[in-house]
Amino acid sequence: MTPPAASRHVPLNRALLTVIASAMLVGVVPAGIALDRELARGLVERARDDLQRAPRILADRNTAIADAMMMHAKELAHQEGLIDAVAQRNGAAVARVVEEARGSIGTGQPLVSAAAAGIAIGPTPGDSLLAETRAGRMPVAMAMDGATVRTLALAPIERGGAWLGAAGVTRALDATEAAGLKGLTRSEVIVVSRTGRVTASTMDTTVAHALAQAISGATTETMDRTIDGDAYLLVRAPLAGAGFVVFTRRLNDELSVLPSLRRTAALAALFAALIMLLLGTLLMRRVTRPVHQLAAAATAMRNGAFEAPLPQSRISEVAQVAQQFAGMRTALRRQLEELQQVNETLQDRTQRLSALQSDLMQRERLAVAGRLVGQLAHEIRNPIAALRNTLEVVRRRVTHDQEAHEFTELAINELLRMHELTEQMLDVSRPRRGGPAHAHAVPVARDVARLLTAGVPHEDLTVQVQGAETIRAAIAPDALKQVLLNLLQNAREAVGLMREPRGTVIMVAIDQQGAIVTIDVSDNGPGVPESLAERVFDPFFTTKADLHGVGLGLFVAEGLIRAAGGRLTLQPSTNDGAHFRIALPVADSRPSTPAAPAEPASRYAPAVGA
């Protein structure tokens, strides 16, 4: 049965660990074997080189000893009393002088030979050496003294030019001297006489004799020999006809450091393996973590999230994959955003089409109502003119009463504005002639507030105006005044319809947001029911039948704001009361004559920040 595809997948961590472990085995094991062999060969070669330097060390040592012995021989030959004692043939005196001089001749043994006087102290030198002293020379030579190899240094004993004998120093090449050579050369030393006999050795006597016999017939100075299964390196150094010295090292001793080196190498290899595994683990994390992050980003993108973080890696291949994935994700997100924009555009156009249809229907209703409004305006224009003339007479007669004069002035201004409005209703197709095309919204609102609160107790009606004095809206001051007066009067009447007694509070908040001036009018009344919200701007629609309303106030106000390029809307209120918002364009910076603000009345609340 074929296993499923998922079971044949190998995790990247396991694959990388397998590769690292295999590489370590392939690289470390052969390298360890080669290193072990190279170390063994190096140790053997170093031992061989050290042995080859041993004869030179021996020669230098013998030269130094010969010079010292020659000096000591000369000192002994000239020792005070020695010449007289030899000349008098007084052996006891000679022995006494030699004993006194023993401390000044070093480690050597004193030697006096005077055959004519019958005196002989120490080993007997050969005739050849005595002949050289007779000739006036001081010879130094190595010779056999029974089973011992000795170095002899002689000096002549003379009086008046006559040769009396020879005095000198002798030094045996014994086990002590062999031990000194062993310390200098760091090798075992075997002293062999010219007869092939071992006279001194620093190693086992049996092995020394076996090695001496093994090289007895050799013609080379450097040799390899095996004794009882042990391999030895040997170097032979001659002793001036008296024999030779063998310097040797056992290979097993030289290679004894290998087990320690192997353990050290094994520990180093284990430590290196741990370091490699640690580094490999870190590398795997550096490689696998970006892969997992890419997988997570792909899953998030599938779920609609395009902001999942992408891996940041110094590995060029991983970085390239992440870069390509980011490009693909960006392209897909851009296409989705374009599709969403198309959908939003289509939805916006659908909403605009619905709004246009509603606007068209509203305009049709306004056209019908406009004709009726025109007829009404024509009928009320003449009574307005009569009232204005009457108030002009009253104003001239109350000049002594400031408050009456002020209220008469306000009434005349309002009649003039009503007359102007009737003229506009009669000639809506023609643009307005004369007057400023902008208004300072806050002063106009304050004028309306003063007009509305005139003669009304403060506890019954409070109008608060908030806003900056410099805000200007692109609408004629009288048109804005008409709209605000209508909205505030509606708010006052709406609160008055409530059964529970409480004062009317109307807030007028004026603000500028970019190129739009917003005027928010809100009250603490009952508000507009949601079922009637869409009909409040219809002509002849009113909820104030008890107050004999005709339903043209909001209709006219909405038309004035629309004619100025703005909008008048009913806003959803978060608390009790109605909330109307006027949105008008900001007036341009061309100079104009703003409406003169009247003195603030003491019966309406001052503007906040004005």
URNORQUI-V562864 format. One line per field, one symbol per residue. ss: DSSP state (a for helix, b for strand, c for the rest). psi: psi as a letter, one per 40 degrees, with the letter a starting at -180 (. if undefined). burial: 1 if it has 24 or more other ideal C-beta (glycine too) atoms within 12 Angstrom, else 0. Layout:
ss: ???
psi: ???
burial: ???
This chain:
ss: ccccaaaacccaaaaaaaaaaaaaaaaaaaaaaaaaaaaaaaaaaaaaaaaaaaaaaaaaaaaaaaaaaaaaaaaaaccccaaaaaacccaaaaaaaaaaaaaaccccbbbbbbaaacbbbcccccaaaaaaaacccccbbbbbbccbbbbbbbbbbbbccbbbbbbbbbbbccaaaaaaaaaaaccbbbbbbccccbbbbcccaaaaaaaaaacccccccbbbbbbccbbbbbbbbbccccbbbbbbbbaaaaccaaaaaaaaaaaaaaaaaaaaaaaaaaaaaaaaaaaaaaaaaaaaaacccccccccccccaaaaaaaaaaaaaaaaaaaaaaaaaaaaaaaaaaaaaaaaaaaaaaaaaaaaaaaaaaaaaaaaaaaaaaaaaaaaaaaaaaccccaaaaaaaaaaaaaaaaaaaaaaaaaccccccccccccbbaaaaaaaaaaaaacccccccbbbbbbcccccbbcccaaaaaaaaaaaaaaaaaaaacccccccbbbbbbbbbbccbbbbbbbbccccccaaaaaacccccccccaaacccccaaaaaaaaaaacccbbbbccccccccbbbbbbbbcccccccccccccccccccccccc
psi: hhiiddeehhidddddddddddddddddddddddddddddddddddddddddeddddddddddddddddddddddddehheddddddefgddddddddddedeeeaeihihhhgddefhhhaihiiddddddddeeigihihihgbehhihhhiiihihfehhdaiiaiihhgaddddddddddefiihhhhieeehhdiieahddddddddddedeieidhihihhfehiihihhhiffeeaihhhihhddddededddddddddddddddddddddddddddddddddddddddddddddeeheehiiihiehddddddddddddddddddddddddddddddddddddddddddddddddddddddddddddddddeddddddddddddddddefdehdddddddddddddddddddddddddfeeiiihiiieiihddddddddddddehehidedhhhhhhiidehhigiiddddddddddddddddddddeidhhiihhhhhhhihgbehhhhhhiifaeahiddedeedeiiehiefddefiefedddddddddddeeaihihihheaiiihihhhiihiieiiihihhhihhieeihiihe.
burial: 0000000000000001100100010001000100010011001100110111011011001100110111111111111001101100000011001100110011011111110010111111110011011100011111111001111111111100001111111111110011011101101111111000111111100011011101110000011110100011111110110111111111100110010000001000100010010001001101111111110010001000010101101000010011001100100000000000000000000000000000000100110011001100100110010001001000100000000000111111111111111111100100000001111111111111111111010000111111100011111111111111111111111111000000011111111100001111111111110000000111101111000000111111111111110111111010001111111111100000011010001001101001
